[in-house]
Amino acid sequence: YIEYIENGNTIKRKLDFYEIPVEIEKDSIYNISGIVNIVHMREISKKRLNKSPVAKVTIDNFNDIKNAIIKNIDFLWHCINNIV
């Protein structure tokens, strides 16, 4: 679940398997919060990225994101094989 405030009300929403809450390393300068939505991932060019990172996710968070990517690819693979 994730909680956020909308129009002064606290909203609690269940996340799907492809939505992973962002967990930033404690030594980050910025207070970043959000969700990694695996379904909306796209390829980006390294040239467009700044040389200095804004923040780093925790290793556990990285593993959660990686596992969600694998689960999503597996889901898509099964869908494609059931259609053909």
N, C-alpha and C positions, 0 to 999 in steps of 0.2 A: 504494500500500500504506500501511497505517497499523499502527504497533506500539503495543501497550499491555500492561500487566502484569495478569495474572489469576491469583489463587492462587499468586503467586510465580513464575509462568512468563511469559516474554515471548511474546506472541501476535502474529503477523504476518498481516494479513488484506488481501486485495485489495478495493479499493473499487469499487462500481459507478458508472456514469456519473452517477447522481443523488445520490451522496454526495461532498461536497466538504469536505476538511479545513479548519478555520478557521485563518486567519492574521491575527493581531492586529497593529495598528501598534505599533512599538517603544516609543513613549512612553506606552503604556497602564500604568495603575497596577496592574491585576490581571493575573495569569497565567492566561489562559483557553485551554483547549484543547477540541477537540471536532470534531464533524462536522455540517455542514449537510445534512440529508436532504431533498432537494427534494420527494420524494413525501409527506412529512409536513407540508409548509407549509400554514398556514392563515391566514385573515384575522384580524388583531387590531385592537382599537380603540386609537387614539392616546391616548385618555383614560386607558387602563390603563398606559401607559408613563411611566416617571419622566422628569422634565424633563432630567436630566443623564445622558448616555450612560455606560454601563459601560466600553465599549471600541469601537473602530472597526476593521473589517477593512481590509486593504490594498486598494488599487485593483485590483491583479491578482487578489486573492481575490474581490473583488466581481464582476469580469468573469467569473471562472470560475463563480461562483454564477449569474450572469445567463445565461451560455451553457448551463449545465445546465438551467435553467428552460425556456429556449427549446427545447432538445433534448427535454425531457420532454413539453412541450406538442405538439411536432411528432410525437413517438412516439404520444401519445394520439390525435391527429388522424388519423394513418394507421390506427390500430386501429379507430376509429369508422367511417372511410370504407370499410374492408374488411368490416365487419360488415353495413353497410347495403346 
